[in-house]
Amino acid sequence: MSGAPPFRLPGTHFAGAIVWLLLGGAGLVAVAPDLAAARFLSPRVLAVTHLYTLGVIVASIFGALYQFYPMSLGAAARSIRVGMVGAWSLHAGAGLVVAGFWFWHSWLQAAGWCALFVAIGCVAWNLLGHRRRMSQGRRVGAYISAAHSMLGFAFLLAGARIGASLGWWTIDRLDMIAAHFHLAAFGFAGLTAVGVGGRMIPMFLVSGPPPDWPMRVIGPGVVGGLLALTGGLLFGFEPAVWLGSLIGVGSAVLFVISVARFFRRRLVRRLEPTFGHVLVGFGCLVLALAVGVAQLVLPGTSAHGWVMYGELTLLGWLVIFITGIWYRLFTFLIWLHFYGGPGARVRPAAELVHRPTAWVALGFLASGVILLVAGTAGMSLVSTRTGASGVLAGSLLVAMQYARIYGARNAGSAAAVGGRPAGSPSHNPGTLHT
């Protein structure tokens, strides 16, 4: 049941995510005036937002799960064919939803959500049912199942909003958007980051086994907080909004503290690009939480503040964190399947990444997000456009890295273990050590 999946399954997800990352960077430049003016309900802003949420984040998570489940949890996909149907349904659905928002066509959005429903169903059937039969990591599987439940709730709200736009019923737009955003960002992406990241980050850093009790607390806290927040927003019950926010912030802070502990106890002292992305990403998460709390507590809540909160959460935390994890997961995937063979020179997968380029890319991404947030705060078109251009430049450098690595896959520069090609029976890819 265990074993690496064929490259085309996670590879199609990751490659598509890189394309969406580039389109997202270009889209940011196009909507910079809307961000400077805090017009977060602009159709084009919603389109760019879903380029990142569906195209980059969801595709990356699904691709990572297809690679992570068999190699670290001992549970392979039931059907590669179904997985490929899901991959292409995901990309098609993301494209339809983005086009539906950009051109403000409800039927395109509805068609896109239907395709996305197929994609989610394929992943759920392929992987989530293995949780009770896993040879290891059942708690991680529970986190991933909970994350997909939050994603399902987010899709229900999105479907309700599409129905309202078609005139079938009425729903409060702002409260629905707030609930949808938090369910997707913190429920789906956040719980996945805790479940998978709580296992992989200490492994990458060689920081020893993580303590067990935070994992027992964070997951229920996030789920309970999000359900309270969502119920409070949808039914207009403010105490539930405050309770959910308090529990959610506390759970997020606990995860940040856990990640900081991983870094303090790490045996790998050299700071690689992956680790730099993780640090920057969680730094942006702390800033996002501070902005969000200020928006709730301080008088004079503004649209600009909520846009800043969204930029820090979506771009600063999730996108930068995910692009950093790519340097381990996607690079390892290419190395495992294409680098190696009889007589191949031994070379760890991490060496395929050109580190100076990766650091420059991180610099562009991080400074771009900060300038974008500062431009939104100061209503400066120059700053928002410069920040968006920085994000685009960083995205281009990230894409160039993988184009170079994949293009050189037949150069024979890769890894072997004990004289055998990577992926041979004696090779254990489940460690993901590079």
One Martini backbone bead per residue (centre of mass of N, CA, C, O) as a GRO file, in nm:
protein
  434
    1MET     BB    1   0.053   0.064  -0.016
    2SER     BB    2   0.315   0.177  -0.023
    3GLY     BB    3   0.450   0.448  -0.211
    4ALA     BB    4   0.532   0.617  -0.472
    5PRO     BB    5   0.393   0.807  -0.687
    6PRO     BB    6   0.344   0.908  -0.975
    7PHE     BB    7   0.444   1.202  -1.103
    8ARG     BB    8   0.173   1.305  -1.240
    9LEU     BB    9   0.008   1.357  -0.987
   10PRO     BB   10   0.166   1.572  -0.817
   11GLY     BB   11   0.284   1.727  -1.062
   12THR     BB   12   0.020   1.854  -1.169
   13HIS     BB   13  -0.033   2.022  -0.919
   14PHE     BB   14   0.236   2.182  -0.899
   15ALA     BB   15   0.252   2.299  -1.186
   16GLY     BB   16  -0.015   2.450  -1.168
   17ALA     BB   17   0.062   2.627  -0.922
   18ILE     BB   18   0.281   2.787  -1.071
   19VAL     BB   19   0.097   2.915  -1.279
   20TRP     BB   20  -0.088   3.056  -1.070
   21LEU     BB   21   0.134   3.225  -0.943
   22LEU     BB   22   0.189   3.398  -1.192
   23LEU     BB   23  -0.101   3.502  -1.231
   24GLY     BB   24  -0.120   3.632  -0.953
   25GLY     BB   25   0.103   3.843  -0.991
   26ALA     BB   26  -0.029   3.981  -1.235
   27GLY     BB   27  -0.297   4.044  -1.091
   28LEU     BB   28  -0.186   4.233  -0.874
   29VAL     BB   29  -0.102   4.457  -1.066
   30ALA     BB   30  -0.392   4.507  -1.181
   31VAL     BB   31  -0.523   4.552  -0.866
   32ALA     BB   32  -0.375   4.782  -0.713
   33PRO     BB   33  -0.591   5.009  -0.705
   34ASP     BB   34  -0.796   4.843  -0.534
   35LEU     BB   35  -0.609   4.799  -0.286
   36ALA     BB   36  -0.556   5.099  -0.220
   37ALA     BB   37  -0.890   5.137  -0.194
   38ALA     BB   38  -1.028   4.877  -0.066
   39ARG     BB   39  -1.167   4.694  -0.310
   40PHE     BB   40  -1.261   4.379  -0.217
   41LEU     BB   41  -1.535   4.355  -0.413
   42SER     BB   42  -1.392   4.331  -0.656
   43PRO     BB   43  -1.390   4.110  -0.908
   44ARG     BB   44  -1.076   4.111  -0.954
   45VAL     BB   45  -0.996   4.054  -0.661
   46LEU     BB   46  -1.147   3.785  -0.639
   47ALA     BB   47  -0.991   3.647  -0.864
   48VAL     BB   48  -0.705   3.668  -0.740
   49THR     BB   49  -0.766   3.525  -0.479
   50HIS     BB   50  -0.839   3.247  -0.634
   51LEU     BB   51  -0.566   3.198  -0.755
   52TYR     BB   52  -0.444   3.135  -0.473
   53THR     BB   53  -0.639   2.945  -0.327
   54LEU     BB   54  -0.688   2.736  -0.563
   55GLY     BB   55  -0.423   2.730  -0.736
   56VAL     BB   56  -0.203   2.720  -0.502
   57ILE     BB   57  -0.305   2.597  -0.232
   58VAL     BB   58  -0.485   2.354  -0.309
   59ALA     BB   59  -0.293   2.222  -0.513
   60SER     BB   60  -0.056   2.185  -0.316
   61ILE     BB   61  -0.199   2.013  -0.105
   62PHE     BB   62  -0.286   1.781  -0.286
   63GLY     BB   63  -0.004   1.708  -0.387
   64ALA     BB   64   0.118   1.656  -0.104
   65LEU     BB   65  -0.075   1.427  -0.020
   66TYR     BB   66   0.002   1.223  -0.247
   67GLN     BB   67   0.298   1.213  -0.125
   68PHE     BB   68   0.260   1.185   0.193
   69TYR     BB   69   0.087   0.937   0.252
   70PRO     BB   70   0.275   0.699   0.147
   71MET     BB   71   0.563   0.809   0.266
   72SER     BB   72   0.453   0.876   0.586
   73LEU     BB   73   0.163   0.689   0.632
   74GLY     BB   74   0.107   0.426   0.452
   75ALA     BB   75  -0.105   0.566   0.218
   76ALA     BB   76  -0.235   0.514  -0.074
   77ALA     BB   77  -0.383   0.561  -0.349
   78ARG     BB   78  -0.642   0.402  -0.499
   79SER     BB   79  -0.639   0.603  -0.770
   80ILE     BB   80  -0.478   0.750  -1.028
   81ARG     BB   81  -0.706   0.822  -1.219
   82VAL     BB   82  -0.876   0.979  -1.016
   83GLY     BB   83  -0.653   1.182  -0.946
   84MET     BB   84  -0.637   1.307  -1.234
   85VAL     BB   85  -0.923   1.403  -1.249
   86GLY     BB   86  -0.893   1.592  -1.005
   87ALA     BB   87  -0.667   1.773  -1.112
   88TRP     BB   88  -0.818   1.881  -1.369
   89SER     BB   89  -1.067   1.980  -1.215
   90LEU     BB   90  -0.922   2.188  -1.046
   91HIS     BB   91  -0.807   2.365  -1.277
   92ALA     BB   92  -1.074   2.415  -1.418
   93GLY     BB   93  -1.224   2.536  -1.176
   94ALA     BB   94  -1.034   2.772  -1.124
   95GLY     BB   95  -1.066   2.904  -1.402
   96LEU     BB   96  -1.375   2.948  -1.389
   97VAL     BB   97  -1.387   3.117  -1.133
   98VAL     BB   98  -1.199   3.343  -1.220
   99ALA     BB   99  -1.361   3.420  -1.474
  100GLY     BB  100  -1.627   3.476  -1.325
  101PHE     BB  101  -1.514   3.715  -1.165
  102TRP     BB  102  -1.378   3.894  -1.379
  103PHE     BB  103  -1.664   3.889  -1.563
  104TRP     BB  104  -1.916   3.847  -1.394
  105HIS     BB  105  -2.016   3.518  -1.404
  106SER     BB  106  -2.217   3.296  -1.248
  107TRP     BB  107  -2.203   3.040  -1.433
  108LEU     BB  108  -1.900   3.006  -1.419
  109GLN     BB  109  -1.883   2.970  -1.117
  110ALA     BB  110  -2.067   2.722  -1.099
  111ALA     BB  111  -1.895   2.540  -1.282
  112GLY     BB  112  -1.640   2.556  -1.107
  113TRP     BB  113  -1.761   2.433  -0.844
  114CYS     BB  114  -1.827   2.161  -0.969
  115ALA     BB  115  -1.536   2.082  -1.040
  116LEU     BB  116  -1.432   2.108  -0.746
  117PHE     BB  117  -1.612   1.890  -0.628
  118VAL     BB  118  -1.474   1.662  -0.782
  119ALA     BB  119  -1.188   1.704  -0.672
  120ILE     BB  120  -1.256   1.659  -0.373
  121GLY     BB  121  -1.378   1.379  -0.407
  122CYS     BB  122  -1.122   1.239  -0.508
  123VAL     BB  123  -0.950   1.286  -0.256
  124ALA     BB  124  -1.137   1.165  -0.045
  125TRP     BB  125  -1.150   0.879  -0.171
  126ASN     BB  126  -0.836   0.826  -0.198
  127LEU     BB  127  -0.747   0.911   0.125
  128LEU     BB  128  -0.938   0.956   0.383
  129GLY     BB  129  -1.026   0.645   0.426
  130HIS     BB  130  -0.733   0.556   0.557
  131ARG     BB  131  -0.712   0.644   0.857
  132ARG     BB  132  -0.792   0.366   1.011
  133ARG     BB  133  -0.544   0.206   0.833
  134MET     BB  134  -0.302   0.325   0.937
  135SER     BB  135   0.037   0.275   1.032
  136GLN     BB  136   0.054   0.596   1.067
  137GLY     BB  137  -0.052   0.908   1.157
  138ARG     BB  138  -0.357   0.953   1.261
  139ARG     BB  139  -0.359   1.249   1.351
  140VAL     BB  140  -0.295   1.368   1.079
  141GLY     BB  141  -0.545   1.250   0.941
  142ALA     BB  142  -0.744   1.408   1.122
  143TYR     BB  143  -0.660   1.689   1.029
  144ILE     BB  144  -0.724   1.650   0.728
  145SER     BB  145  -1.021   1.586   0.763
  146ALA     BB  146  -1.093   1.853   0.902
  147ALA     BB  147  -1.001   2.035   0.671
  148HIS     BB  148  -1.212   1.922   0.464
  149SER     BB  149  -1.457   2.010   0.623
  150MET     BB  150  -1.397   2.314   0.605
  151LEU     BB  151  -1.401   2.319   0.297
  152GLY     BB  152  -1.695   2.233   0.271
  153PHE     BB  153  -1.814   2.481   0.414
  154ALA     BB  154  -1.694   2.689   0.220
  155PHE     BB  155  -1.850   2.578  -0.031
  156LEU     BB  156  -2.133   2.623   0.073
  157LEU     BB  157  -2.110   2.931   0.091
  158ALA     BB  158  -2.040   2.977  -0.204
  159GLY     BB  159  -2.302   2.853  -0.315
  160ALA     BB  160  -2.489   3.053  -0.171
  161ARG     BB  161  -2.378   3.303  -0.317
  162ILE     BB  162  -2.441   3.217  -0.605
  163GLY     BB  163  -2.746   3.193  -0.561
  164ALA     BB  164  -2.782   3.494  -0.491
  165SER     BB  165  -2.672   3.604  -0.769
  166LEU     BB  166  -2.921   3.440  -0.918
  167GLY     BB  167  -3.188   3.493  -0.723
  168TRP     BB  168  -3.275   3.257  -0.509
  169TRP     BB  169  -3.152   3.431  -0.267
  170THR     BB  170  -3.051   3.559   0.051
  171ILE     BB  171  -2.733   3.714   0.166
  172ASP     BB  172  -2.481   3.815   0.357
  173ARG     BB  173  -2.194   3.908   0.215
  174LEU     BB  174  -1.980   3.984   0.432
  175ASP     BB  175  -2.022   3.745   0.627
  176MET     BB  176  -1.970   3.525   0.420
  177ILE     BB  177  -1.682   3.606   0.343
  178ALA     BB  178  -1.559   3.583   0.624
  179ALA     BB  179  -1.624   3.284   0.667
  180HIS     BB  180  -1.494   3.171   0.411
  181PHE     BB  181  -1.205   3.267   0.462
  182HIS     BB  182  -1.156   3.122   0.739
  183LEU     BB  183  -1.218   2.833   0.650
  184ALA     BB  184  -0.995   2.824   0.430
  185ALA     BB  185  -0.736   2.938   0.572
  186PHE     BB  186  -0.768   2.800   0.873
  187GLY     BB  187  -0.911   2.534   0.820
  188PHE     BB  188  -0.766   2.411   0.577
  189ALA     BB  189  -0.472   2.527   0.567
  190GLY     BB  190  -0.413   2.531   0.872
  191LEU     BB  191  -0.464   2.232   0.949
  192THR     BB  192  -0.261   2.121   0.746
  193ALA     BB  193  -0.013   2.268   0.859
  194VAL     BB  194  -0.027   2.133   1.134
  195GLY     BB  195  -0.032   1.833   1.057
  196VAL     BB  196   0.208   1.830   0.849
  197GLY     BB  197   0.408   2.041   0.970
  198GLY     BB  198   0.432   1.904   1.256
  199ARG     BB  199   0.603   1.669   1.108
  200MET     BB  200   0.808   1.806   0.893
  201ILE     BB  201   0.966   2.038   1.023
  202PRO     BB  202   1.126   1.872   1.240
  203MET     BB  203   1.253   1.689   1.024
  204PHE     BB  204   1.408   1.903   0.863
  205LEU     BB  205   1.553   2.023   1.137
  206VAL     BB  206   1.622   1.816   1.349
  207SER     BB  207   1.435   1.855   1.651
  208GLY     BB  208   1.275   1.632   1.718
  209PRO     BB  209   1.017   1.537   1.880
  210PRO     BB  210   0.719   1.652   1.926
  211PRO     BB  211   0.497   1.751   2.124
  212ASP     BB  212   0.173   1.631   2.192
  213TRP     BB  213  -0.027   1.847   2.321
  214PRO     BB  214  -0.068   2.063   2.097
  215MET     BB  215  -0.220   1.870   1.896
  216ARG     BB  216  -0.465   1.830   2.097
  217VAL     BB  217  -0.546   2.149   2.093
  218ILE     BB  218  -0.545   2.297   1.816
  219GLY     BB  219  -0.761   2.156   1.651
  220PRO     BB  220  -1.012   2.199   1.834
  221GLY     BB  221  -0.975   2.506   1.843
  222VAL     BB  222  -1.012   2.569   1.544
  223VAL     BB  223  -1.285   2.435   1.499
  224GLY     BB  224  -1.445   2.576   1.725
  225GLY     BB  225  -1.382   2.868   1.645
  226LEU     BB  226  -1.499   2.857   1.353
  227LEU     BB  227  -1.786   2.773   1.423
  228ALA     BB  228  -1.848   3.018   1.599
  229LEU     BB  229  -1.782   3.236   1.392
  230THR     BB  230  -1.977   3.146   1.171
  231GLY     BB  231  -2.237   3.154   1.336
  232GLY     BB  232  -2.216   3.452   1.420
  233LEU     BB  233  -2.217   3.572   1.131
  234LEU     BB  234  -2.482   3.434   1.010
  235PHE     BB  235  -2.667   3.511   1.293
  236GLY     BB  236  -2.576   3.774   1.451
  237PHE     BB  237  -2.370   3.668   1.699
  238GLU     BB  238  -2.130   3.830   1.863
  239PRO     BB  239  -2.021   3.642   2.093
  240ALA     BB  240  -1.933   3.419   1.892
  241VAL     BB  241  -1.722   3.585   1.745
  242TRP     BB  242  -1.541   3.636   1.991
  243LEU     BB  243  -1.496   3.346   2.077
  244GLY     BB  244  -1.378   3.240   1.811
  245SER     BB  245  -1.143   3.441   1.796
  246LEU     BB  246  -1.004   3.367   2.062
  247ILE     BB  247  -0.955   3.067   2.002
  248GLY     BB  248  -0.808   3.100   1.731
  249VAL     BB  249  -0.572   3.275   1.827
  250GLY     BB  250  -0.466   3.081   2.041
  251SER     BB  251  -0.404   2.847   1.844
  252ALA     BB  252  -0.208   3.002   1.660
  253VAL     BB  253  -0.001   3.076   1.879
  254LEU     BB  254   0.071   2.786   1.955
  255PHE     BB  255   0.191   2.714   1.677
  256VAL     BB  256   0.410   2.929   1.671
  257ILE     BB  257   0.555   2.826   1.922
  258SER     BB  258   0.619   2.546   1.806
  259VAL     BB  259   0.794   2.645   1.570
  260ALA     BB  260   1.002   2.793   1.744
  261ARG     BB  261   1.095   2.535   1.885
  262PHE     BB  262   1.211   2.392   1.641
  263PHE     BB  263   1.434   2.607   1.588
  264ARG     BB  264   1.580   2.595   1.865
  265ARG     BB  265   1.626   2.256   1.837
  266ARG     BB  266   1.798   2.245   1.599
  267LEU     BB  267   2.059   2.076   1.407
  268VAL     BB  268   2.012   2.252   1.162
  269ARG     BB  269   2.191   2.550   1.119
  270ARG     BB  270   2.145   2.590   0.834
  271LEU     BB  271   1.983   2.830   0.641
  272GLU     BB  272   1.741   2.756   0.439
  273PRO     BB  273   1.501   2.853   0.223
  274THR     BB  274   1.274   2.701   0.360
  275PHE     BB  275   1.317   2.826   0.644
  276GLY     BB  276   1.285   3.119   0.557
  277HIS     BB  277   0.990   3.093   0.468
  278VAL     BB  278   0.876   3.000   0.738
  279LEU     BB  279   0.956   3.250   0.901
  280VAL     BB  280   0.811   3.462   0.730
  281GLY     BB  281   0.529   3.338   0.737
  282PHE     BB  282   0.498   3.348   1.056
  283GLY     BB  283   0.542   3.649   1.078
  284CYS     BB  284   0.285   3.722   0.912
  285LEU     BB  285   0.087   3.583   1.100
  286VAL     BB  286   0.135   3.765   1.341
  287LEU     BB  287   0.050   4.025   1.196
  288ALA     BB  288  -0.235   3.933   1.122
  289LEU     BB  289  -0.336   3.893   1.409
  290ALA     BB  290  -0.291   4.184   1.500
  291VAL     BB  291  -0.479   4.315   1.294
  292GLY     BB  292  -0.736   4.157   1.363
  293VAL     BB  293  -0.757   4.242   1.660
  294ALA     BB  294  -0.763   4.548   1.606
  295GLN     BB  295  -1.027   4.541   1.441
  296LEU     BB  296  -1.201   4.439   1.687
  297VAL     BB  297  -1.112   4.641   1.929
  298LEU     BB  298  -1.089   4.888   1.773
  299PRO     BB  299  -1.193   5.168   1.668
  300GLY     BB  300  -1.251   5.216   1.332
  301THR     BB  301  -1.312   5.010   1.129
  302SER     BB  302  -1.154   4.908   0.821
  303ALA     BB  303  -1.107   4.810   0.502
  304HIS     BB  304  -0.798   4.831   0.503
  305GLY     BB  305  -0.750   4.636   0.741
  306TRP     BB  306  -0.876   4.381   0.604
  307VAL     BB  307  -0.686   4.377   0.363
  308MET     BB  308  -0.427   4.342   0.525
  309TYR     BB  309  -0.511   4.078   0.655
  310GLY     BB  310  -0.536   3.921   0.387
  311GLU     BB  311  -0.247   3.964   0.280
  312LEU     BB  312  -0.095   3.833   0.521
  313THR     BB  313  -0.236   3.558   0.513
  314LEU     BB  314  -0.218   3.474   0.211
  315LEU     BB  315   0.071   3.579   0.122
  316GLY     BB  316   0.259   3.585   0.375
  317TRP     BB  317   0.191   3.300   0.479
  318LEU     BB  318   0.091   3.080   0.269
  319VAL     BB  319   0.258   3.134   0.010
  320ILE     BB  320   0.541   3.144   0.135
  321PHE     BB  321   0.529   2.873   0.278
  322ILE     BB  322   0.470   2.697   0.027
  323THR     BB  323   0.715   2.776  -0.151
  324GLY     BB  324   0.914   2.658   0.054
  325ILE     BB  325   0.812   2.360   0.052
  326TRP     BB  326   0.874   2.306  -0.243
  327TYR     BB  327   1.190   2.276  -0.204
  328ARG     BB  328   1.125   1.985  -0.097
  329LEU     BB  329   0.890   1.837  -0.244
  330PHE     BB  330   0.924   1.898  -0.551
  331THR     BB  331   1.223   1.842  -0.572
  332PHE     BB  332   1.209   1.552  -0.466
  333LEU     BB  333   1.022   1.445  -0.685
  334ILE     BB  334   1.214   1.488  -0.923
  335TRP     BB  335   1.453   1.334  -0.809
  336LEU     BB  336   1.318   1.055  -0.770
  337HIS     BB  337   1.225   1.017  -1.090
  338PHE     BB  338   1.495   1.154  -1.267
  339TYR     BB  339   1.739   1.134  -1.063
  340GLY     BB  340   1.911   0.877  -1.186
  341GLY     BB  341   2.134   0.596  -1.221
  342PRO     BB  342   2.363   0.442  -1.374
  343GLY     BB  343   2.640   0.623  -1.260
  344ALA     BB  344   2.540   0.833  -1.084
  345ARG     BB  345   2.581   1.118  -0.921
  346VAL     BB  346   2.589   1.205  -0.607
  347ARG     BB  347   2.292   1.407  -0.509
  348PRO     BB  348   2.117   1.601  -0.338
  349ALA     BB  349   1.818   1.752  -0.371
  350ALA     BB  350   1.890   2.036  -0.242
  351GLU     BB  351   2.115   2.099  -0.473
  352LEU     BB  352   1.912   2.181  -0.703
  353VAL     BB  353   1.900   2.436  -0.554
  354HIS     BB  354   1.945   2.779  -0.600
  355ARG     BB  355   2.002   2.962  -0.335
  356PRO     BB  356   2.034   3.257  -0.422
  357THR     BB  357   1.769   3.262  -0.582
  358ALA     BB  358   1.583   3.185  -0.345
  359TRP     BB  359   1.651   3.435  -0.170
  360VAL     BB  360   1.565   3.648  -0.372
  361ALA     BB  361   1.275   3.556  -0.397
  362LEU     BB  362   1.206   3.604  -0.101
  363GLY     BB  363   1.267   3.905  -0.103
  364PHE     BB  364   1.047   3.980  -0.306
  365LEU     BB  365   0.804   3.862  -0.158
  366ALA     BB  366   0.833   4.004   0.117
  367SER     BB  367   0.857   4.300   0.018
  368GLY     BB  368   0.597   4.295  -0.146
  369VAL     BB  369   0.401   4.251   0.087
  370ILE     BB  370   0.480   4.496   0.258
  371LEU     BB  371   0.418   4.710   0.039
  372LEU     BB  372   0.125   4.630   0.001
  373VAL     BB  373   0.035   4.689   0.290
  374ALA     BB  374   0.137   4.983   0.302
  375GLY     BB  375  -0.035   5.082   0.063
  376THR     BB  376  -0.307   5.021   0.192
  377ALA     BB  377  -0.270   5.194   0.447
  378GLY     BB  378  -0.180   5.465   0.258
  379MET     BB  379  -0.315   5.477  -0.023
  380SER     BB  380  -0.078   5.366  -0.229
  381LEU     BB  381  -0.014   5.299  -0.553
  382VAL     BB  382   0.291   5.276  -0.565
  383SER     BB  383   0.325   5.062  -0.341
  384THR     BB  384   0.132   4.843  -0.447
  385ARG     BB  385   0.267   4.810  -0.725
  386THR     BB  386   0.549   4.741  -0.621
  387GLY     BB  387   0.466   4.497  -0.453
  388ALA     BB  388   0.338   4.335  -0.684
  389SER     BB  389   0.601   4.325  -0.851
  390GLY     BB  390   0.761   4.166  -0.639
  391VAL     BB  391   0.585   3.914  -0.642
  392LEU     BB  392   0.625   3.855  -0.941
  393ALA     BB  393   0.933   3.827  -0.936
  394GLY     BB  394   0.943   3.594  -0.732
  395SER     BB  395   0.769   3.399  -0.903
  396LEU     BB  396   0.960   3.381  -1.144
  397LEU     BB  397   1.199   3.258  -0.989
  398VAL     BB  398   1.057   3.006  -0.896
  399ALA     BB  399   0.982   2.897  -1.178
  400MET     BB  400   1.276   2.884  -1.286
  401GLN     BB  401   1.379   2.667  -1.100
  402TYR     BB  402   1.188   2.433  -1.204
  403ALA     BB  403   1.262   2.451  -1.500
  404ARG     BB  404   1.558   2.377  -1.455
  405ILE     BB  405   1.528   2.109  -1.301
  406TYR     BB  406   1.348   1.966  -1.512
  407GLY     BB  407   1.532   2.016  -1.765
  408ALA     BB  408   1.781   1.843  -1.603
  409ARG     BB  409   1.675   1.537  -1.557
  410ASN     BB  410   1.889   1.397  -1.789
  411ALA     BB  411   2.191   1.464  -1.665
  412GLY     BB  412   2.287   1.284  -1.418
  413SER     BB  413   2.292   1.458  -1.111
  414ALA     BB  414   2.207   1.246  -0.897
  415ALA     BB  415   2.068   0.996  -0.695
  416ALA     BB  416   2.210   0.748  -0.475
  417VAL     BB  417   2.180   0.432  -0.299
  418GLY     BB  418   2.419   0.213  -0.278
  419GLY     BB  419   2.432   0.237  -0.612
  420ARG     BB  420   2.131   0.305  -0.640
  421PRO     BB  421   1.860   0.417  -0.748
  422ALA     BB  422   1.627   0.618  -0.694
  423GLY     BB  423   1.352   0.400  -0.605
  424SER     BB  424   1.462   0.162  -0.515
  425PRO     BB  425   1.412  -0.086  -0.286
  426SER     BB  426   1.643   0.044  -0.087
  427HIS     BB  427   1.482   0.298  -0.101
  428ASN     BB  428   1.371   0.561   0.137
  429PRO     BB  429   1.141   0.817   0.081
  430GLY     BB  430   0.988   0.871   0.358
  431THR     BB  431   1.195   1.078   0.488
  432LEU     BB  432   1.282   1.333   0.304
  433HIS     BB  433   1.578   1.341   0.304
  434THR     BB  434   1.858   1.575   0.179
   0.00000   0.00000   0.00000
